[in-house]
Amino acid sequence: MLATPTLSLLAEAAAPTGGGLTGFLPIILMVAVFYFLVIRPASKQEKDRKARLSKLDKGDQVRLTGGILGKVVSIEDQIVFVEIADKVKIRVLKAEIGDKWEPPVITPTVVKADGAEVRS
């Protein structure tokens, strides 16, 4: 007699409660959050970068993916000639140009005799 109530309790505990979609709801929410926080902004940045590179022109300052800085000398289809030093030009695939690069503007600092710094 004792075996019958125990089996019925186990059967009730193993029975699914709620719909089948309820178990997947947290996973669906995590995927949605991951998409909106990671994938979508990254694809938008890549699209913007490609738009900037499509407007690449002779004389633009660029940063290569390896960290090399240079100036565009000429563009031939998918190959860009970049001058990285005086009379030193390298051929680079257009896809390997990280982005346009604007040199930072450095404001000179003048130190007076009394030790005060003045930026001009």
CYANA upper distance limits for C-alpha pairs under 8 A (distance plus 0.5 A):
  1 MET  CA      5 PRO  CA      8.02
  2 LEU  CA      6 THR  CA      7.22
  3 ALA  CA      7 LEU  CA      6.78
  4 THR  CA      8 SER  CA      6.85
  5 PRO  CA      9 LEU  CA      6.75
  6 THR  CA     10 LEU  CA      6.84
  7 LEU  CA     11 ALA  CA      6.63
  8 SER  CA     12 GLU  CA      6.69
  9 LEU  CA     13 ALA  CA      6.73
 10 LEU  CA     14 ALA  CA      6.68
 11 ALA  CA     15 ALA  CA      6.74
 18 GLY  CA     22 THR  CA      7.37
 19 GLY  CA     23 GLY  CA      8.35
 20 GLY  CA     24 PHE  CA      8.02
 21 LEU  CA     25 LEU  CA      6.81
 24 PHE  CA     28 ILE  CA      6.69
 25 LEU  CA     29 LEU  CA      6.64
 26 PRO  CA     30 MET  CA      6.67
 27 ILE  CA     31 VAL  CA      6.78
 28 ILE  CA     32 ALA  CA      6.75
 29 LEU  CA     33 VAL  CA      6.66
 30 MET  CA     34 PHE  CA      6.55
 31 VAL  CA     35 TYR  CA      6.59
 32 ALA  CA     36 PHE  CA      6.78
 33 VAL  CA     37 LEU  CA      6.45
 34 PHE  CA     38 VAL  CA      6.06
 34 PHE  CA     39 ILE  CA      7.42
 35 TYR  CA     39 ILE  CA      5.37
 35 TYR  CA     40 ARG  CA      6.44
 36 PHE  CA     40 ARG  CA      5.99
 36 PHE  CA     41 PRO  CA      7.79
 37 LEU  CA     41 PRO  CA      7.28
 38 VAL  CA     42 ALA  CA      6.76
 39 ILE  CA     43 SER  CA      6.69
 40 ARG  CA     44 LYS  CA      6.73
 41 PRO  CA     45 GLN  CA      6.70
 42 ALA  CA     46 GLU  CA      6.74
 43 SER  CA     47 LYS  CA      6.62
 44 LYS  CA     48 ASP  CA      6.74
 45 GLN  CA     49 ARG  CA      6.65
 46 GLU  CA     50 LYS  CA      6.69
 47 LYS  CA     51 ALA  CA      6.78
 48 ASP  CA     52 ARG  CA      6.82
 49 ARG  CA     53 LEU  CA      6.70
 49 ARG  CA     99 ASP  CA      7.12
 50 LYS  CA     54 SER  CA      6.59
 51 ALA  CA     55 LYS  CA      7.21
 52 ARG  CA     56 LEU  CA      7.15
 52 ARG  CA     99 ASP  CA      8.05
 52 ARG  CA    100 LYS  CA      8.00
 53 LEU  CA     94 LYS  CA      8.41
 53 LEU  CA     97 ILE  CA      8.43
 53 LEU  CA     99 ASP  CA      7.38
 53 LEU  CA    100 LYS  CA      7.97
 56 LEU  CA     60 ASP  CA      7.40
 56 LEU  CA    100 LYS  CA      8.47
 57 ASP  CA     72 VAL  CA      7.58
 57 ASP  CA     74 SER  CA      8.33
 57 ASP  CA     75 ILE  CA      8.12
 58 LYS  CA     71 LYS  CA      8.37
 58 LYS  CA     72 VAL  CA      5.65
 58 LYS  CA     73 VAL  CA      5.93
 58 LYS  CA     74 SER  CA      6.13
 58 LYS  CA     75 ILE  CA      7.79
 59 GLY  CA     71 LYS  CA      6.24
 59 GLY  CA     72 VAL  CA      5.61
 59 GLY  CA     73 VAL  CA      6.66
 60 ASP  CA     71 LYS  CA      6.10
 60 ASP  CA     72 VAL  CA      5.97
 60 ASP  CA    100 LYS  CA      7.53
 60 ASP  CA    101 TRP  CA      8.45
 61 GLN  CA     69 LEU  CA      7.82
 61 GLN  CA     70 GLY  CA      6.25
 61 GLN  CA     71 LYS  CA      4.98
 61 GLN  CA     72 VAL  CA      6.95
 61 GLN  CA    100 LYS  CA      6.37
 61 GLN  CA    101 TRP  CA      5.74
 61 GLN  CA    102 GLU  CA      7.01
 62 VAL  CA     69 LEU  CA      6.36
 62 VAL  CA     70 GLY  CA      6.04
 62 VAL  CA     71 LYS  CA      6.48
 62 VAL  CA     72 VAL  CA      7.56
 62 VAL  CA     97 ILE  CA      7.43
 62 VAL  CA     98 GLY  CA      7.92
 62 VAL  CA     99 ASP  CA      6.37
 62 VAL  CA    100 LYS  CA      4.82
 62 VAL  CA    101 TRP  CA      5.27
 62 VAL  CA    102 GLU  CA      8.40
 63 ARG  CA     67 GLY  CA      6.61
 63 ARG  CA     68 ILE  CA      6.30
 63 ARG  CA     69 LEU  CA      5.17
 63 ARG  CA     70 GLY  CA      7.13
 63 ARG  CA     97 ILE  CA      6.70
 63 ARG  CA     98 GLY  CA      5.96
 63 ARG  CA     99 ASP  CA      6.06
 63 ARG  CA    100 LYS  CA      6.59
 63 ARG  CA    101 TRP  CA      6.19
 64 LEU  CA     68 ILE  CA      5.71
 64 LEU  CA     69 LEU  CA      6.84
 64 LEU  CA     96 GLU  CA      6.62
 64 LEU  CA     97 ILE  CA      4.88
 64 LEU  CA     98 GLY  CA      5.33
 64 LEU  CA     99 ASP  CA      7.58
 65 THR  CA     96 GLU  CA      6.20
 65 THR  CA     97 ILE  CA      6.28
 65 THR  CA     98 GLY  CA      5.23
 68 ILE  CA     84 ILE  CA      7.97
 69 LEU  CA     84 ILE  CA      6.86
 69 LEU  CA    101 TRP  CA      8.33
 70 GLY  CA     82 VAL  CA      6.33
 70 GLY  CA     83 GLU  CA      5.88
 70 GLY  CA     84 ILE  CA      4.89
 70 GLY  CA     85 ALA  CA      7.95
 71 LYS  CA     82 VAL  CA      5.89
 71 LYS  CA     83 GLU  CA      5.71
 71 LYS  CA     84 ILE  CA      7.14
 72 VAL  CA     80 VAL  CA      7.44
 72 VAL  CA     81 PHE  CA      6.51
 72 VAL  CA     82 VAL  CA      5.06
 72 VAL  CA     83 GLU  CA      6.85
 73 VAL  CA     80 VAL  CA      8.14
 73 VAL  CA     81 PHE  CA      5.94
 73 VAL  CA     82 VAL  CA      6.03
 73 VAL  CA     83 GLU  CA      6.80
 74 SER  CA     80 VAL  CA      6.51
 74 SER  CA     81 PHE  CA      5.75
 74 SER  CA     82 VAL  CA      7.90
 75 ILE  CA     79 ILE  CA      6.59
 75 ILE  CA     80 VAL  CA      5.03
 75 ILE  CA     81 PHE  CA      6.76
 76 GLU  CA     80 VAL  CA      6.67
 78 GLN  CA     93 LEU  CA      6.31
 78 GLN  CA     94 LYS  CA      5.71
 78 GLN  CA     95 ALA  CA      8.21
 79 ILE  CA     91 ARG  CA      6.91
 79 ILE  CA     92 VAL  CA      6.12
 79 ILE  CA     93 LEU  CA      5.18
 79 ILE  CA     94 LYS  CA      6.06
 80 VAL  CA     91 ARG  CA      6.25
 80 VAL  CA     92 VAL  CA      5.71
 80 VAL  CA     93 LEU  CA      6.60
 80 VAL  CA     94 LYS  CA      6.37
 81 PHE  CA     89 LYS  CA      6.80
 81 PHE  CA     90 ILE  CA      6.07
 81 PHE  CA     91 ARG  CA      5.13
 81 PHE  CA     92 VAL  CA      6.73
 82 VAL  CA     89 LYS  CA      5.91
 82 VAL  CA     90 ILE  CA      5.85
 82 VAL  CA     91 ARG  CA      6.92
 82 VAL  CA     92 VAL  CA      7.61
 83 GLU  CA     87 LYS  CA      7.57
 83 GLU  CA     88 VAL  CA      6.10
 83 GLU  CA     89 LYS  CA      4.74
 83 GLU  CA     90 ILE  CA      6.91
 84 ILE  CA     88 VAL  CA      6.40
 84 ILE  CA     89 LYS  CA      6.67
 84 ILE  CA     90 ILE  CA      7.92
 85 ALA  CA     89 LYS  CA      7.91
 92 VAL  CA     96 GLU  CA      7.21
 92 VAL  CA     97 ILE  CA      8.09
 93 LEU  CA     97 ILE  CA      7.74
107 THR  CA    119 ARG  CA      7.13
107 THR  CA    120 SER  CA      7.08
108 PRO  CA    119 ARG  CA      6.61
108 PRO  CA    120 SER  CA      6.86
109 THR  CA    117 GLU  CA      6.97
109 THR  CA    118 VAL  CA      6.30
109 THR  CA    119 ARG  CA      5.20
109 THR  CA    120 SER  CA      7.30
110 VAL  CA    117 GLU  CA      6.27
110 VAL  CA    118 VAL  CA      5.69
110 VAL  CA    119 ARG  CA      6.74
110 VAL  CA    120 SER  CA      8.22
111 VAL  CA    115 GLY  CA      6.44
111 VAL  CA    116 ALA  CA      6.27
111 VAL  CA    117 GLU  CA      5.10
111 VAL  CA    118 VAL  CA      6.78
112 LYS  CA    116 ALA  CA      6.02
112 LYS  CA    117 GLU  CA      6.96
112 LYS  CA    118 VAL  CA      8.06
